[in-house]
């Protein structure tokens, strides 16, 4: 299991983002998650089944107490018979049926435990994705605010120039349209951010008002410059991983669950096979009591050992053979699922690494493009104020800048999504083999308890 299955360590991976609120939201979402509650319920059921399977191989003892008042013989007076006793029975596990059932229950308990850990990993990844999605939405909103302010100021200046007769009315109309377009984009972006905030509040089981106040109080400020934010993100030690060793996949809870399902199916075959052979049971009882008749009392103590019973299956119309064949088919299905799950695990890790590498490779070019378009826009804006550039040139430069900065924020989101996908693909995080040298982290090892 990731981090040796220690619950407290499953969310520690998120602390690498240096955002305390993210770790708190992950914990809150795990407390409120219905999928995690379902996984916990299945785990409790598997534990109870394991206890029942273990008890099947042990002797069974029942107690009884009885009292009878009767007068069934006309020649004798009425009598009272009271008795308390114990009855024991034990099915001797000649061919391993009970043992196989216990092994199957053990395997299913381990599978349920793995399913619970998988639910925790999934909830953590979904919460982090939602939170970082909201952060990126806020970055987009900050771009929209800055763009709307710039266009509004340009429209004001152009309108003043048109009122003085220095600018054509058509140019003033274009400036007003551009400002209105930016305002509409800002409102749309604000609505998206509010919607993501509501979804995050529901995911963590908090009221929207209290959650909004918490975000304002605890969430760090959104970077004003996407270029600076992207530079900091790309240079963080967290993003030095270029490879993940195959043994990390062994900690994926879904692979553990699939592996234990194979073991349970194999044990079911043994139980079905054992059901085709004779069954030996041994019984016995001991009782103590008394008989009261006409004022006199007599002790009545009894005991018995047996019967020793041997049951031989002779004819069942093929039921037991069919049960073996069905168990064998379920085993083959479990093996096939395990193999497919292993291939899928490798695929998910490879895809996450490829996505990270692609985003990292594009980051330098994206930053250079945003910086270049920013310089071009500022120069064009200065030329426009001095009457050396038209409003069409200014708007064209503004669109290029907005597109480049938007692409940079989206690329930042891709890198974050890639890391979340890699966290999930590795089964819940990992630790570098040497914490002293996090870069390059091409040699990783599964976390230790």
Secondary structure by P-SEA (a helix, b strand, c coil): cccccccccccccccccccaaaaaaaaaaaaacaaaaaaaaaaaaaaaaaaaaaaccbbbbbbbbbbbbbccccccccccccccbbbbbbbcccccaaaaaaaaaaaaaaaaaaaaaaaaaaaaaaaaaaaaaaaaaaaaaaaaaaaaaaaaaaaaaaaaaaaaccccaaaaaaaaaaaaaaaaaaaaaaaaaaaaaaaaaaaacccaaaaaaaaaaccccccccaaaaaaaaaacccccccccccccccccaaaaaaaaaaaaaaaaaaaaaaaabbbbbbbbcccccccccccbbbbbbbbbcccbbbbbbccccaaaaaaaaaaaaaaaaaaaaaaaaaaaaaaaaaaaaaaaaaaaaaaaaaaaaaaaaaaaaaaaaaaaaaccccaaaaaaaaaaaaaaaaaaaaaaaaaaaaaaaaaaaaccccccccccccccccccccccc
